[in-house]
Amino acid sequence: MRVFLLSGALLLTACAGTHKPRAAPAQLRVVAEPPSATVQVNERFVGAARVLDKRPARLSQGLKRVTVEAPGYFPHDLMLNLPAGVTTVNIKLRPVPP
């Protein structure tokens, strides 16, 4: 009986060491002209630039495709490798000529 309890205790302590801590989130702040621009990350809407300027989007770390677009302006795509913490993107969209 003692051998069984001892082996069970060793098994529990071995499993306790395999827990992986969560990676710190990345945050994307977008300052855009025009402020009405919308932002997508990996083809998923994350918010309006005027909102993301004040309250950055929380995302997982890693490589992301970011699209910033607004009516009457050319869209802009960029690839960002987002680390933990806040990454700020400043962008001025080019208007579509009349």
N, C-alpha and C positions, 0 to 999 in steps of 0.2 A: 504494500500500500504506500509506503514512504517513497519508493522508487517512482511510482506513478505520479504522486504529487510533485516530486522534484522535477520530473521530466515535463510535467504540465507547466510548472512555473518557468522553466527555461524556455519552453516554446512561447509563452506569452511575452517574455522579455525580448525574445528574438523578433517577434512580430511588431513590437512597439517601435523598433528602430527603422522600420520600412516606411513610415509615414512621411510623405513628401510635403513640405510647406508650399502653400500657394504662391505663385509668382506675383509680384507686385503689379498692379494694373498700369497700363499706359493711359495717358490722357491726351486727347487731341483738341487743341484750341485753334480756332480759325478766325482770323481777322481778314475780312474780304470787302472789296469794293466791287459791286454794290453790296451793302449789308443785307439785302434781301436774298442774296445767293443761298442756295441749298447745298448741303454736303452729303455725299454718299461714301461709304467705306465698303469696299468689296461688293458693290452694287446693292448696298442696303442703306436706306435713308437713316442718317444719324441726327440731323437737325438743320436749322437755319443758321447761317453764319453769325447773325446778331445774337443768337442764343449761345452758340458755341464760344463766342468771344468772352462771355461772362461766366459760362458754366461748361467747361470742357467735357467732351464725351469720354466715358471710361470704356476702354477697349483692352483686349488681350495684347500682349507684346508680340512683335513680329512684323513681317513684311505685309503692307496693306496697300491696296489701290484706292486712292482718294480722288473723287470727282467733285469739282466745284462748278456749279452752273446757275444761270439766272436767265429769264426771258430777255431777249434782245442782246445777249452777250454770247461769245464763243465759250463753250465749256472748256475746262482745264482739268487734265488728268495728271496725276503724279504718283509715283511709287515711293512710299515711306517705310523705313524700317523703324518702327516705334519701340523705343526702350521704355523702361519703367519711368514714371514721372510725366511731366507735362511737356509736350512738343507743340510749339506754336508755328502755324503756317500763316504768313502774310501774303495775300494775293490780290491783284487788281485784274479783274477780267477785262478782256478787250471787247468793246461794243461791235456788233455786227453792223457794217455800213448800210446806209439806206439804199 
